[in-house]
Amino acid sequence: MRIHLTRHSSTAVLTILAGACLLVALPAGAAQAGTSAAARAWMNRSLIPLQRANLLLKQMTLDEKITMVHGVVPRPIEGYIGYVPGNARLGIPALKLADGRAAVGNGATDITLLPAPIAAASGWDVNVMGEFGRVLGREQWLKGTNVELGPSIDVVRVPEWGRTFESYGEDPYFNGRMAVAEIKGIESQGPIADANMYATMNQESNRFREDSIVDERVLQEVYLEPFRAAIEEGHVGTVMCAYVKTNGTYSCENPYLLRDVLRKQWHFDGWVMSDWGATHSTVAAANNGLDQEMPGSRYFGDALKTAVQSGQVSMATLDEHVRNILVPIFRQGLFDRPQAGTWDSYARSPERDAFSRHVAEQGTVLLKNEGGILPLAAGTSVAVIGESGGVAPKIEGGGSSGANPPYIITPSEAIQKRSGAQVSYADGSNTEAAAEFARGAGIAIVFVHTEESEGRDRPDLKLPGNQNALVEAVAAANPRTIVVLNTGGPVLMPWADKVAGIVEAWYPGQEDGNALAAILYGDVDPSGKLPLTFPRSAEALPTASQEQWPGVNGLSHYTEGLNVGYRWYDATHTVPLFPFGFGLSYTTFRLSHIVVAPQKSAAAETSALVRVDVANTGRRAGAEVVEVYVGHPAADGEPLHLLRGFAKVELQPGETKPVSITLDARSFSIYDAAAHRWTFRPGTYEILAGTSSRDLPLHQSLVVR
């Protein structure tokens, strides 16, 4: 998300978080006119954040305001990737910013490395994602961080995108649900969360020069929707504007994105910070909605002060930027609570180690299980093959997401411990030797991986190096071959029909081997579902043309329109290798008896309640995800069907439970680009329920008036 320089306000909330922010000691003699303890009216906790911010603003000098709207390089405190000095005279706490999509980043030690966000999202459980945020927020807080630079919530438009592993998936609604849960989790522990990267951040290799050409309806319904949820429902404190341009204007000086949408449409009351080095101007950026330049002061330091003094930027505009920063700082309680942690603090706990394993287990997706080869029987001899299975486990993505795991449990050692039988290992560097090695084993498990990172996109969806040949050779030598994928996103699998089992384990964090062994041997029933479509070929992609991605002459045309991800496969009648929402279990489930009932909310908005019965028809306990999609009237011009609700339910063998899912008013609305607003659309809708975008056996019509 960044270039390294080497590389609501309520008393209840304050009480919950008490004991966790930074009190700035007033130096001797600082109790002067306007700043004495008695005169500090902004420290009155009974006032709302906006009132406190306005009272404080009246006491600030021009230089003090300028200090608030940019970072400091070099940073006076080691560790944090961003720093804004505090103000002892006024009691303003310093802002200490740190990376962390799956752990506290920037070289921090004694932290917990969770699985990548795409793995956590694959659990399709907002409760797990909420706890994911709480673990991240807690460890950031213990490290002295008060602004967490995450989560990354962009919709995955291009599966080759180098930061797919940082996001949640390809569906706007799904990403919004996950973003709200994680943001609330982070902010419950003290730090302010940062929703990034805003907006149309759908590529890495050309991110500094590419211009996303996308019409307003598509922008609103697809790429802005997760950010709307993060702001209106997650109450995120800050948003990071991206490197790319959208429709000709850089994100960090784009009046449509920053003023029309964030402020006027969504009423965002937090601040917009730039990605690291994404500020390109002083006057245009300040007047069009950027609140804070990061990481330094090239544009928002002396240059902004001069622009204010000359009248190019009004004092009222500067005050607006400072107010936007102060309001979430007050709301989060950073003025009022001590924060004892420092960058050197120990942040780990056994409970958080265990949670890392739980997330990896819940997010692992079983894609193929021919002949019930899984779960493995204890005592069966196993040949583990591939670098990521032993000598070089692939547990995280690169770039600003990188972190220092306290330990790594490799798959080979965990399988050895769990199997109770002979387990042998080969790194797979010699394909012929690996095939011979696998020939005599009861089971061959081939581990393959991708190298994904901020700053560069994958050139294609092929597995790098000799890995496809390795799988082919091992499968030819041993028909009882299972492939484990350690990837951050989709890959092509030309060998899919030749292996008995396929498991997507993503980038699983420090508990890699333990989580995988629990799935392979059936200690945990796999219940993960794909938040992305896996294609059959390089041509069968929504963004297969160069004009779409990476673009031509600096322009990336979003000509697929609303048909992102699974929507494109539906619209073009293209069969994917594995569809969005798909995942197998060791037990079986049946969905039945769909009932759809219109509802009227307290806000007089029309919604609907969908009820489905889910039965576990197998012989062991497991969990199923019920997915509800909405098909609009044809005249609306919407994709064939859109995910609008989901719920995960755990069931014992033979047990049946009813699952209720509410469809909100947005489920029956479209964005009217001519009127520049969302419009509720009466008509006949089709409500579909099932277990993937391609398995929707239950449906019922709903007339919306």
N, C-alpha and C positions, 0 to 999 in steps of 0.2 A: 504494500500500500504506500510505502514511503521509500525514498532513497536515503539510505543511511549515509552519513558524511564520509563513510569509507565505502562504502557500498552503494406530597405536591404541596405546596407548602402547607404542612399541618403539624400541629404539636404531636400528633400520634406518630408521624413519620420520624420526627426528631427524637422522640422517646425510643422508638424501636432501634434507631441507629446510635443511640447514645453510647458513649464510651468507645466508639470505634474510631477527627479531622484535625486540622492543624490550627492551633491557637498561636497567634503571633504575639509574642511578648512586646509590650510597649517600652521603648527605651527610656531611660531616666530623662526627665524634663520634657517628655513628649506630651504631657497633659497640658496642652496649650489651647488657646481659644479655638473653639469649633471642633476640637478633637479630644477633649477631656472625656472621662468615662461618663460623666453626667450628660455631656453634650452629644454623645454618640447615639442619636436616636435610632440609627439604622441597626443597632444591636438589640432592639426590642423584638423579642421572638413572637410577640403577639401580633405583629404586623405581617401582612402577606409579603412574599418576596419582591413583588413589583414596588410596593411602598418602600421597603427597605432599600432597594436599589436606587430609587429616585432620591431618597434622603441622602444617600452616600454620594451620588453623583454631584449634588449641590456643593459638596465639600472638596471635590477633586480639582486639581489644577490641570492645565492643558498637558503638561509633561506627565502627570500621573495617569491621565487618560490614555495617552499615547503608549505608555508602558504596558497597559493592559491588552493592547491589540496586536501584539507581536511576540514571538519567542526570542530567546537569547542564545546566541552562538558565539563562542563556545559556552557550554552550560556550566554553571558554577557547581553543580551537584552531579556526581558520577552516576551513571546508570540510566536515568530517565532520558528518553529520546527527545523529549520536548520539555521546555521550562519557561515559565513566566514568573518573574520575581514578585514576591509579596510586597505589601506596603505597611510597614510598622506604624506609621503615623495614623493610618486609617483602619488598621486591623485587618487588611485584606490578605488572605492566605496566598502563598505561592501556589502556582499550578504545576504539578509534576505529572508528566504524561508518559505512559509506557505502552508499548505494543503488547499484544497478547490475544490471539484468536483461540489458541488451545492451551496457553500457559503464559505466565509473565515472561516477556521476551527481553530483548536488548542485553543478553548476557547474564540475566539473573540466575542465581543458583539457589538450591534448596527450595525448589518449587515442584508442583505436580504437573506433568505433561499429560493432558487429556488427549483423546482422539481428535482428529481434525473435525471442524464443524460439519462437514458433509457427512461424516460418520455419525455424529450425534443426531443430525437431522434424519438420518435413515432409520432411526428408531420410531419415527412418526409419533412422538410422545412429547407434548408440550411440557409435561411435568418434568421429564428428564432434561429437556432443554432449559427449563427454569433453574433446575439444580446445577446444570452446567454453568449458567451465568453466575449463580451464587458462589460456586467454587472459584471461578475466575475472579469475581469481584472481591471475595475474601482474601485471596492470596495477593492480589494487587494492593489491597488496603494494608495488609501486613507488611508489604514492601515499601510503603510510604506513597504509593501512587494514589492520586485523587482524580485523574482523568484516564480512563481505560480506552485505548484506541481500538475499539471494536464494539459491536460485531460488524462483519462484512455481509451485507444483505442483498447485494445486486443479484438480479435474475441471471441465471446462466444461459445466455443466448447462444454462445459458441462453445461446444464441448471441449475444444482445444484450448480454451482460455486457461492461462497459467495459474489462475487463482480460483479455479473451480472448487478446489478442496477447502477454500476458506468460506465459501458460500453455503447455502442450504439446498439449492436445486434450481429447477427450471420453471417453477410455477409461481406467479406473483402472490396468489393467496397463501400458498404453503409457506413461502419465504416470509410473508408478513406475520403469520402465526408464530413461526419460530423466532423471528426478530423480537416480537413483543415479549415472549417468554424469557428470552435471554437477557434483554435489556432490563426488564424488571428484576431479574435475578442479580445482575451486576450491581444495579443501583441500590438494591436492598442492603448491600454490604458496605456502602460508603462511597465508592468512586462514581463519578459521572461517566455514563456510557457515551460512545461516539458512533453514530450510524454512518458507515462508509461503504462504497465511495459514490458520492452523489454527483452526477447520474450518468447513465449509459456507459458505465465502465465495463466494457465487454471484451477488452483485449489488453495485452501487456506489451508485446514487442513494439507496437507503434503508439503507445499510449500518450506520448508527448506531442504527437503531431496529427493524430487521426481525428476526423470530424464525423460524428454520428449524425446521419441524415435520417430523421425519423419523424413521422407526422404526429400531430398533437394527440390524436385519439390513442394511437399505439403507445406513445410516451406515457400518457396518463393511466391506461388500463394495464400496462405491462411493467414498464421500468420504474415508474414512480410509486406504484401501489405498495411495495414493501416499506418504502420510506414514509408514506402516509400513515400506515399502521404503526410504525415505530414512533411517530410523532403524536398522532391523535390518541393512540391506545397505550403505547409504551412509555410516553412522556419522556423520551430521550432528551438528554440535556444539550447535546451538541451533535452537529452533522458535519462530516468532512466532504468538501467539494473536491471533485476528481481532477485528474490531469487532462482528460479528453475534452474536446469541444462537443457541443450539442447544437446542431443546426447553425453552425458558423461562429459560435461564441464560446470561449473557454468557460468551463463550469464555474470557476471562481469569480467570474464577472458577468454571469449570465442573468440578466434581469428577469427573464421568464422563470427560470428555475429558482432563483434566490428571493425575488420579491413577489412575483405574481403567484407562484405556487406555495413556497414555504410560508410566507408571511400572510398573504391575503386569503389564499384558499384554505390552508391548513392551520393558520393562526399559530405558527411556531413561535415560542417565546424563549428559545435557547439561542445558542450562537453557532455560526458557521465558521469553521476553521478550514484553512487550505490544507490539502495534502502537501507533503514536504517538497517545496519548490514549485507548487502549482499556482502560485500567485504570479500574474503577468503585468500588473499595472498598479498604479496608486489611485488615481482619480476614478477611473472606470470601475475598479474593483470596489472601492469604498462607496461610491454612489449607487452601485448596482447590487449591494447586499453582502459582500464579504465582511465578516466581523473581525477576523484574526488571521494574520499571516504566520505561517509556520515553515521552517523552524526558526527563521531569523527576522531581520528588520529591513531588508532591502527596500521594500515598497511601503511598509506601514510604520517605519521609524521616523527618521528626520524628514523623509520625503512627504509623509502624510502630515506631519506637523506644519511644514511649509505650505502644503495645499490648503490646510485649514486656515492658516494665517492670511493666505492670499484670497480666500473665499472660493477656491475651486471645490472644496469640500466644506459644507457648512458645519458649524459647531453642533447643530442639532443632529446632523448625520453621525458625527463622531460620538455624541452622547448616546444615540441609538445603538451603536455597536458596543459601547461599554455596558450599557444597560442589558443588552442581550447576553453578555458574558456574566454579569453580576446576578441576574435572576436565577439561573440554575445553580449557581454557587450558593446563593442563599437557600434555595429550595432544598438542596441536598444537605444543608447543614454544615457546610465547610467553614463558615464563620464561627460556629457555635460549639464544635466538638473537637476534643484533642485527638490527634492521630500520632500514636507513639511509634509506628513502624518506620523503618528506614530501609534503604536498598540492601543493606547487609543482614536484615532480619531473616530468621528461619520461618518459612511459610508452610511447610509440609505437615501432614498428619496422616495416620493410618487410615482414617475414614476417607480422606480424599484420594489416597492411593486406591482404596477399594472402589471408590466411585469411578475412577478412571477405567478400571476393569469392567464395571457394570455398563458404562457407556459403550465401550468397545463390543461387549457381548450383544447389547440391544441393537446396535447399528450394523452388525454383521448380516449380510444378505445371502441367503442360500438361493443360488440361481439355477442349479441343476442337481438332481439326485437320482440318477438312473439306476433302477433296480434296487433302490433303497440302500445304496452303498454307504450312506451316512444315516445314523451315527456309526462310528467305527466300534468294532468289538474289541474290548481289552484283550491283549495277548496276541493280536495280529502284528506280524512284523511290518515295519514301515520304513520306506526309503524317503527321506526328506531331501529335496533337490532345489537348488536355486539360492542366490545370494541373500535375498530378503528372508529366506527361511532360516538362516544361520549366521554367516559371517558379517552380513551387512543388512540387518533388518530395516525395512523402510517404514518408519513410524511417524514421520511428519513431513510437511511440505517446506519449501524454502522461502527465503526473503524475510520480510518483517514478521512472518509467522514463526520463524525458527526459534527454538528454545533449548535449554539445557536439561535433558531428563535426568532425574536423580539416579535412575537405573533403567535397564532395558531387559525385559524377559523375552528371549528369542523363541520363536516357534519350535526349533529343534530341541531345545532344552526342556520346554514345557511339555511337548509331546512325549519325550523320553520319560519324564517324571510321571505323566498320566497313563501311559500305555501299559506299563507292566510287561513289555515285550522288547524285542530287539528293535532299536531305532538307529539307523545309520544315516550319515549326512554327506552330501556332495554339493559343491557350490555351483555345478552346472556349467562351468566355463568350457569344458570339453563335452560337446553334445553326444558324440558316440560313446564316450566313457560313461556319461550319465545314463544313457539308455541301457547299457549293459549292467550298470549298477542297479537300475530299477527292475531288471528282468526277473530276478529271483525273489523280490519282496512280495509280501501279501498285499500291500497297498503302496502305491507311489504317490507322493504329494509334491507337486511342482509349484514353487512360489515364483510369481512374476510381479514386476513392479514398473511404475513410471517415475520419472523425475520431473516434478512440477514445482514451479516457483513463481513468486512475484518477479516482474521484470521481463519475463519471456513466456511466450505461448509455446505450446507443443506444435511442431511442424505438421503433425497429422495424428491420427488416433491409433497408429501402430505401436505395439510394444517395442521399446528400443532394443538395439543390439540383436543377439541371437535367440531371444526368448521364445519367439514363435516356433523357430526350428527346434528348440529344446523341448517344448511341449509336444510337438509332433513326434519327435523321436522317442520320448518316454512313453507316450500313449501307444505307439506302435509296438513297443517292447512289453508293455504291461497294460492290458485293457482295464485294469482296476486303478486308473489314474484319476486323481483329483487335482484341480488347479485352484490355488489360492491367489487372488488378486490383491495386491497392495497398491492401489491407485487412488488418485484424487478425483477421478472422473471416468467417463466411459472409455473403453478401448475396444478395438476390433478383435474378434476371436475367430480366425479362420479354422481353428481346430475344435470349435465348440461341439460339433457332432461326433468327435472322436474320443472324448474323455467322458468319464462316468459322473464326475461331480465338478461343480464350479461354485466357489465361495468368494464373494466380494467382501474383503475385510478392511478396505480403505487404508488410510494412514491411522493406525489404531493406538498410538501413544505408547507410554512406558510399559503397559501391561499386555502388549502385543501377544506374546506366546500363551500366557495364561488364559486370556479371553478366547483365543482361537481354539486351544485344546478343549476348553469347556464346551464349545460349539461342536467340534469334531467328534467328541466322545459322548455327546448327548447329555452332559451335565446341565446344559442350558439349551432350551429349545430355540432355534433361530426364529426371530420374529421381525427382522429388519425388512424394510421395503425400499425400493429404489426411488430416490427423489429426482432422478434423471433418466431419460431414455437412452438405452444402449443400441446403437444402430448396427445393421448388418454389413454395411459397406461404407466406404469413404464418400460415395456419391449420394447415398441415402441420408442426407442431412438437410436441415432447414437452411443452413448457411453454407452450402457447398460451393457457391460461385465466388470468384475473387472480388467481384463488386460488393458483395455482402461482407465478406471477411477475407483478408484483413483490410480490403478496400483498394481503390484505384485513385491515384492522384490525390491522396490524402483524404478521400471521402469514402466512408463505409455506409452503404445504403441498406436500410432496414426494410428491404422489399418483401420480406416474409410477413410483414405486418403483424397482426395479432397472433399469427400461427407460429408461436415459439414452442420448441420442445414437442411434447406429445400432440399438441394441437396440429402441428404440421403433418405429422404421421397420419392423423385422422383425416385431415383435409385432402391429402394426396393419396390416400388408401395405400400407404407404404407400411409394410409389416416390419416392425423393429425386431432386433434380436431379443431384447428384453424390454418390456414396456415400462413406462412410468408407473410407479406404485406397486410393482411386482416384487414378490418374494415368497419363497416356499417355507414350509414348516415340517417338523417330523410328525406332526399330527395333521388331521384334516378338519375342515370347517364347512358349514353350510349356512348361507344367508337366506332368510325367508321373510314373508309377511311384511312387506313395506307398506307403511301408512304415512301419508303426507297431509298435514293439516295447516291451513293458513293461520297466521298469528297476527296480533296487533300489539306492537310494543308500546311502552309508556310514552315514547316520543312520537307516537302515531305513525310509525313507519311500518310498512307491510313486511312481514317475514314469514317463514314457514318452519314447522317442526317436522323432521323426518324421523320415523321410528322403524328400526329393522331388528329382527330377531337373529341372533348369532348362536349357532350350536357347534360345540366341539364333538365331531363324529368319530374321532380317533381314540387311541388307547393311552394317550399321555397328555399331561397338562401342556397348554400352550397359549399364545396370544395372537389375536388376529386384529388387523386394522380394517375398519369399515370406512370406505371412501364414498363420498356423495358428490356427484357431478350434476351440473345444471345445463340443460340445452335450451337456448333462447329461441324465440320465434324467428323464423328465417329472415324476416324483414329487418331484424336488428343487425345483421351482418356479423354476428359473433361466431367464433369457432364452434365446431360441432357440439362439444360439451366442455365445461370448465369445472375444475375442482373447486368446490365451495364449502366443504366440510369433511372432517375425518375424526375418528375416535378409535383408540386402541383398547381392547377388552381382553382380559385374561380369563381363561375357562378351564375347568377340570374336565376330564374325560366324561362325555355324556351330558355335560351341562349346557343349558341354553340361557342366554341373557338377552334382555332387550337393550338396544343401544339407541339413544336419542341424540340427534344432531340438529342444531338450529341453523337455518339459512337466513342471513341478515338481508336487509333491504338492498345492499350493494349487489347481492346475487341476482337481482331483478332490475339492474340498472346498466346503462352504458354511458360512455362519455360522448357528449354532443360537441364536436369540435367547432361547429358553426356558432353555437351559443356559449362555448367555453365553460361548460358545466356538466356535471353528472345529471342524468335524466332517468327517472323511474319509468319503466316501460310496462304498461299493462299488456296482457296477452296470455297465450297458452304456452306454458313451459313444460319441458320434460325433466323429471327428477329421476336420476339413475343412481343405483347403489351397487357396489361390488368391491372387489379386492385389487383392482388395478385399472388403469385407463382403458385396457382392452378386455376386461372381465367385469361387465356390468349387467348381471342377470336380472336385477330388479329394477323396474321402472314404473312410474306413474305420472300422469299428466296433472298439471296444476294450473288452474285459471286464475290469473292475478288481475284484479280490478282496481 
